[in-house]
Amino acid sequence: MKKQLSALVILVMLFVLFLSGCQESSENKNIGLTNFSTYTNMEKGFSIKYPSTWR
């Protein structure tokens, strides 16, 4: 019985840790894409946004 309770407590703790890591942070929301440029490669069929201050 003690082992089952310990296993249940550990599973609940892992589940809570997992859920707390899935929340979107406010840091990610505030970066915006206003100062980004886009590189497009039509031959390969992809495009990438990058900061316009990159060289």
N, C-alpha and C positions, 0 to 999 in steps of 0.2 A: 504494500500500500504506500509506503514511504517513497519507494522508487518511482511509482506511477505519479505521485504528487509532484515530485521533483522534476520529472520529465515534462509534466504539464506546465509547471511554472516556467521552465526553460523555453518551451515552445511559445508560450504567451509573450515572454520577454523578447524573443526573436521576432515574433510577429509585430510587436509594437515598434521595435527598432527598424524593421523593414518599412512599415507604414510612415514612420517619421522621415525616412530618407526619400520617400516618393513625393514629398511636397515640393512645389516649385518655389524657389526662393525669390525674394524681391530683387536680388541682384540681377537675376536673369531677365526680369521684366524691364529693367531700366536702361539696358544697353541700346535699344533701338537700332534701326538700320539706316538712319538718315545720313550718316557720314561714311557710308559704304559704297564701294564701286563693285561692278560685276564683271567677272571674266567669263566669257562664253567660248567654248570650243565646239563648233558645229560638227566638225569631223568626228569627234568622239561622242558628241551628244550630251554634254553636261555644262553647267555653269556654276560658278562659285562666287559668293559675296565675300569681300575682304575690305578691311579698313582702308579708306582712301589715303591715309597717311603712310601706308606701306609702300616701299619702293620696288 
